[in-house]
Amino acid sequence: MTDGNFQASGRGLALVVGGDSLVGSAIHSQCRELAIPVAVSSRRRGANALFLDLSDPDFRPLERTACDVAFICAAVTDMRACQNEPLATRRINVDNTIELMRRLADKGTHLLFLSTSQVFDGKIPVPAEDAATNPRNEYGAQKLAVEQAIQRYKLPAAVLRPTKIFGERPAGIFKLWFQALAENTSIRAATNMALSPVMVEDVARAARWLAAERQSGVWHLGAADELTYFEAARLMAEGQHKPASLVIGEALTEAQVPSIYRLGNASLLSEKIAHALEMPLKRARDVLGALFARFSPLPAGPREA
């Protein structure tokens, strides 16, 4: 077993497409820490990166970049945006992503495509990699379309389907919860929406290994189980030594979060990648507990933005 070190196997440059995304940034960081030659692309002009905007791509910069492996992390990941603007987001997430991957493959590049657990409908508990897919929303359908194109065109690629990815600190609703609890303010959390958390560094490590080992096929990565958002909020309160009564459970309505975004079963069978990486799967509670512990209370005064 190796840990995705391209230099150790005598291979060349790694390209991270979407190098300023959550997962792309983590892959970039890990490559640099391991002294792996790495280049990144960005849709932001002026960034210290190859400019590539998949909404209107100019592939010429890639023609001058010979890379051994490429991590395809760039995408519109906002599920509501995909649902509301299917044609515009499909151009980015499907049409131009497939064209990019075909061009890279033609140059001998091995590919890692970052997909999603949203390719499932949440009806099957803990689906394996070969379980029937049935996306309920446009974002999942777009990711599945790329997976199918990889098979159709026989591209040299591995597909990694992670569950809910967390960065080094809570963001979004989790940050709002933390701030409210710190002020002894009650919070509301969904009892009918589940998550199976995975840390971004573990996703990056798995992606590097799959690319370095020239793996193909579909791979899952998530926690060993799942929690409801209500249980996650209670865990956060527990970690802050706040009364559990501050966390109020509520069933989300269709108006609050449409059911097409809420999987009934959020976890994936991830034994294959865990065995390959010799990386025991973590319980959802342990993943979130470690994450929330990093987000420690700040002293009185201005808060961190």
C-alpha positions as CSV (number, residue, x, y, z in Angstrom):
1,M,0.0,0.0,0.0
2,T,1.2,3.5,-0.9
3,D,-0.1,6.9,0.1
4,G,-0.3,8.6,-3.2
5,N,3.3,9.8,-3.6
6,F,3.8,10.3,-7.3
7,Q,7.5,11.0,-7.0
8,A,8.0,7.7,-5.2
9,S,6.7,5.9,-8.3
10,G,8.7,8.0,-10.7
11,R,5.8,9.9,-12.0
12,G,5.3,13.5,-12.9
13,L,3.1,16.5,-12.4
14,A,-0.3,16.4,-10.7
15,L,-2.9,18.9,-11.8
16,V,-5.7,19.9,-9.5
17,V,-8.7,21.3,-11.5
18,G,-10.5,23.6,-9.1
19,G,-7.5,24.1,-6.9
20,D,-9.3,26.7,-4.7
21,S,-12.3,24.5,-3.9
22,L,-12.5,22.7,-0.5
23,V,-11.2,19.4,-1.7
24,G,-9.0,20.8,-4.4
25,S,-7.2,23.0,-1.8
26,A,-6.7,20.0,0.5
27,I,-5.2,17.9,-2.4
28,H,-3.0,20.8,-3.4
29,S,-1.8,21.3,0.2
30,Q,-1.1,17.6,0.7
31,C,0.9,17.4,-2.5
32,R,3.0,20.3,-1.5
33,E,3.7,18.8,1.9
34,L,4.8,15.6,0.2
35,A,7.0,17.6,-2.3
36,I,4.8,16.2,-5.2
37,P,5.0,18.5,-8.2
38,V,1.6,20.0,-8.5
39,A,-0.2,22.7,-10.6
40,V,-3.7,24.0,-10.0
41,S,-6.3,25.7,-12.1
42,S,-8.8,28.3,-11.0
43,R,-11.7,30.2,-12.6
44,R,-10.5,33.4,-10.8
45,R,-8.2,35.6,-12.9
46,G,-5.1,36.8,-11.2
47,A,-4.8,33.7,-9.0
48,N,-1.5,32.0,-8.9
49,A,-2.9,29.2,-11.1
50,L,-3.8,28.2,-14.6
51,F,-7.0,30.1,-15.6
52,L,-9.8,27.7,-16.5
53,D,-13.5,28.7,-16.3
54,L,-15.6,25.7,-17.2
55,S,-18.6,28.0,-17.9
56,D,-16.7,29.2,-21.0
57,P,-13.4,27.2,-21.1
58,D,-10.3,28.0,-23.0
59,F,-8.4,24.7,-22.9
60,R,-5.2,26.2,-24.5
61,P,-3.3,26.6,-21.2
62,L,-3.8,22.9,-20.6
63,E,-2.2,22.1,-24.0
64,R,1.0,23.5,-22.7
65,T,0.8,21.5,-19.4
66,A,1.8,17.9,-19.4
67,C,0.4,16.3,-16.3
68,D,0.6,12.7,-15.2
69,V,-2.6,12.7,-13.1
70,A,-5.5,15.2,-12.8
71,F,-8.0,15.7,-10.0
72,I,-11.3,17.0,-11.4
73,C,-12.7,19.0,-8.4
74,A,-14.1,22.1,-10.2
75,A,-17.9,22.1,-10.2
76,V,-21.0,24.1,-9.2
77,T,-21.8,22.2,-6.0
78,D,-24.7,24.4,-4.8
79,M,-27.6,22.0,-5.2
80,R,-30.2,24.7,-5.4
81,A,-28.3,26.5,-8.1
82,C,-28.2,23.3,-10.1
83,Q,-31.9,22.8,-9.6
84,N,-32.8,26.4,-10.5
85,E,-30.3,26.7,-13.5
86,P,-30.0,23.2,-14.9
87,L,-28.8,24.3,-18.4
88,A,-26.1,26.7,-17.2
89,T,-24.8,24.4,-14.5
90,R,-25.0,21.3,-16.7
91,R,-22.7,23.1,-19.2
92,I,-20.1,23.4,-16.4
93,N,-20.7,20.2,-14.4
94,V,-21.3,17.8,-17.4
95,D,-20.6,19.0,-20.9
96,N,-17.3,21.0,-20.3
97,T,-16.1,18.7,-17.6
98,I,-16.4,15.7,-19.9
99,E,-14.6,17.6,-22.7
100,L,-11.9,18.5,-20.3
101,M,-11.5,14.9,-19.1
102,R,-11.4,13.6,-22.7
103,R,-8.7,16.1,-23.6
104,L,-6.6,15.2,-20.6
105,A,-7.1,11.5,-21.3
106,D,-5.9,11.9,-24.9
107,K,-2.6,13.2,-23.5
108,G,-2.2,10.2,-21.3
109,T,-3.4,11.7,-18.1
110,H,-4.9,9.5,-15.4
111,L,-8.1,11.1,-13.9
112,L,-9.7,11.3,-10.5
113,F,-13.3,12.5,-10.7
114,L,-14.9,13.9,-7.6
115,S,-18.6,12.7,-7.5
116,T,-21.2,12.7,-4.7
117,S,-23.4,10.5,-2.7
118,Q,-26.3,12.4,-4.2
119,V,-26.3,10.0,-7.1
120,F,-28.4,7.8,-4.8
121,D,-32.0,8.5,-3.7
122,G,-31.4,7.6,-0.1
123,K,-33.8,4.7,-0.1
124,I,-31.1,2.0,0.1
125,P,-29.3,1.8,3.5
126,V,-25.5,2.0,3.1
127,P,-25.3,1.4,-0.6
128,A,-22.2,-0.2,-2.1
129,E,-20.4,1.0,-5.1
130,D,-22.4,-1.2,-7.4
131,A,-25.8,-0.3,-6.0
132,A,-28.4,1.1,-8.4
133,T,-28.2,4.9,-8.7
134,N,-31.3,7.1,-8.8
135,P,-30.5,10.8,-8.2
136,R,-33.4,12.9,-6.8
137,N,-32.0,16.3,-7.7
138,E,-30.2,17.9,-10.6
139,Y,-26.8,18.1,-8.9
140,G,-26.8,14.3,-8.4
141,A,-28.0,13.8,-12.0
142,Q,-25.2,15.9,-13.3
143,K,-22.5,14.0,-11.4
144,L,-24.0,10.7,-12.5
145,A,-23.9,11.9,-16.1
146,V,-20.2,12.4,-15.9
147,E,-19.8,9.0,-14.2
148,Q,-21.6,7.4,-17.2
149,A,-19.5,9.3,-19.7
150,I,-16.4,7.9,-18.0
151,Q,-17.7,4.5,-18.7
152,R,-19.0,5.3,-22.2
153,Y,-15.7,6.8,-23.4
154,K,-13.6,4.3,-21.4
155,L,-11.7,7.1,-19.8
156,P,-8.7,6.2,-17.5
157,A,-10.4,7.4,-14.3
158,A,-11.4,6.6,-10.8
159,V,-14.7,8.0,-9.4
160,L,-14.7,9.0,-5.7
161,R,-18.1,9.5,-4.1
162,P,-17.8,11.2,-0.8
163,T,-20.6,11.9,1.7
164,K,-20.9,15.2,3.5
165,I,-17.4,16.8,3.5
166,F,-16.2,19.0,6.3
167,G,-13.3,21.4,6.4
168,E,-11.0,22.1,9.3
169,R,-13.7,24.2,11.0
170,P,-17.5,24.2,10.9
171,A,-19.1,26.4,8.4
172,G,-22.6,27.3,7.3
173,I,-25.3,26.2,9.7
174,F,-22.7,24.5,12.0
175,K,-20.9,27.8,12.5
176,L,-24.2,29.6,13.3
177,W,-25.1,26.9,15.8
178,F,-21.7,27.2,17.5
179,Q,-22.1,31.0,17.8
180,A,-25.6,30.7,19.1
181,L,-24.7,28.1,21.7
182,A,-21.7,30.2,22.9
183,E,-24.2,32.9,23.7
184,N,-26.6,30.5,25.4
185,T,-29.1,30.9,22.6
186,S,-31.3,28.0,21.6
187,I,-30.9,26.5,18.2
188,R,-33.2,24.4,16.0
189,A,-31.9,21.3,14.1
190,A,-33.6,18.8,11.8
191,T,-34.7,15.5,13.0
192,N,-35.5,14.2,9.5
193,M,-32.2,15.0,7.8
194,A,-29.1,12.9,8.2
195,L,-25.5,13.3,7.5
196,S,-22.5,10.9,7.3
197,P,-19.5,13.2,7.8
198,V,-16.1,12.8,6.3
199,M,-13.1,15.2,6.8
200,V,-11.7,16.9,3.8
201,E,-8.1,15.6,4.6
202,D,-9.4,12.0,4.3
203,V,-11.1,12.8,1.0
204,A,-7.8,14.3,-0.3
205,R,-5.8,11.4,0.9
206,A,-8.1,8.9,-0.8
207,A,-8.1,10.9,-4.0
208,R,-4.3,11.0,-4.0
209,W,-4.0,7.2,-3.5
210,L,-6.5,6.5,-6.2
211,A,-4.7,8.7,-8.7
212,A,-1.2,7.5,-7.8
213,E,-2.2,3.8,-8.0
214,R,-3.9,4.4,-11.4
215,Q,-7.2,3.0,-9.9
216,S,-10.4,2.9,-11.9
217,G,-14.0,2.3,-11.1
218,V,-16.2,3.8,-8.4
219,W,-15.1,4.2,-4.7
220,H,-17.1,5.4,-1.7
221,L,-15.9,7.4,1.3
222,G,-17.9,8.4,4.3
223,A,-18.3,7.7,8.0
224,A,-19.1,4.2,9.3
225,D,-22.6,5.4,10.2
226,E,-24.8,8.6,10.3
227,L,-26.4,11.1,12.6
228,T,-29.4,13.4,12.2
229,Y,-28.7,17.1,12.2
230,F,-30.4,17.2,15.6
231,E,-28.0,14.6,17.0
232,A,-25.1,16.5,15.6
233,A,-26.3,19.7,17.2
234,R,-26.7,17.9,20.6
235,L,-23.1,16.7,20.2
236,M,-22.0,20.2,19.6
237,A,-23.8,21.4,22.7
238,E,-22.3,18.6,24.7
239,G,-18.8,19.6,23.6
240,Q,-19.4,23.2,24.7
241,H,-20.8,22.0,28.0
242,K,-24.1,23.6,27.2
243,P,-27.5,22.2,28.3
244,A,-29.1,19.8,25.8
245,S,-32.3,21.8,26.2
246,L,-30.8,24.5,24.1
247,V,-31.1,22.2,21.0
248,I,-34.6,22.0,19.8
249,G,-35.4,19.3,17.3
250,E,-37.8,19.9,14.4
251,A,-38.9,18.1,11.3
252,L,-38.0,20.1,8.2
253,T,-40.9,21.0,5.9
254,E,-40.8,20.9,2.2
255,A,-40.7,24.7,2.2
256,Q,-37.7,24.8,4.4
257,V,-35.6,22.1,2.7
258,P,-37.2,20.2,-0.2
259,S,-37.0,16.4,0.2
260,I,-35.0,16.1,-3.0
261,Y,-32.0,17.4,-1.1
262,R,-32.6,15.2,2.0
263,L,-31.4,11.6,1.7
264,G,-33.3,9.2,3.9
265,N,-30.0,7.2,4.3
266,A,-26.9,9.3,4.1
267,S,-24.1,6.8,4.7
268,L,-22.3,4.8,2.0
269,L,-20.5,1.5,2.2
270,S,-16.9,2.5,2.3
271,E,-15.1,-0.7,3.2
272,K,-13.2,-0.9,-0.2
273,I,-11.3,2.4,0.2
274,A,-10.8,1.8,4.0
275,H,-9.2,-1.5,3.3
276,A,-7.1,-0.2,0.5
277,L,-5.8,2.7,2.5
278,E,-5.6,0.7,5.8
279,M,-7.7,3.5,7.2
280,P,-10.4,2.4,9.6
281,L,-13.7,4.0,9.1
282,K,-14.7,6.5,11.7
283,R,-18.0,6.8,13.5
284,A,-20.0,9.9,12.6
285,R,-20.0,11.0,16.2
286,D,-16.2,10.7,16.4
287,V,-15.7,12.7,13.2
288,L,-17.9,15.6,14.3
289,G,-16.6,15.5,17.9
290,A,-13.1,16.0,16.7
291,L,-14.2,18.7,14.4
292,F,-16.2,20.6,17.0
293,A,-13.3,20.3,19.4
294,R,-11.1,22.4,17.0
295,F,-13.7,25.1,17.0
296,S,-13.1,26.2,20.6
297,P,-14.7,29.2,22.2
298,L,-12.9,32.5,21.7
299,P,-12.1,34.9,24.6
300,A,-14.3,37.9,25.1
301,G,-13.9,40.5,22.4
302,P,-14.3,40.6,18.6
303,R,-15.1,37.2,17.1
304,E,-13.2,35.5,14.4
305,A,-14.9,36.2,11.0
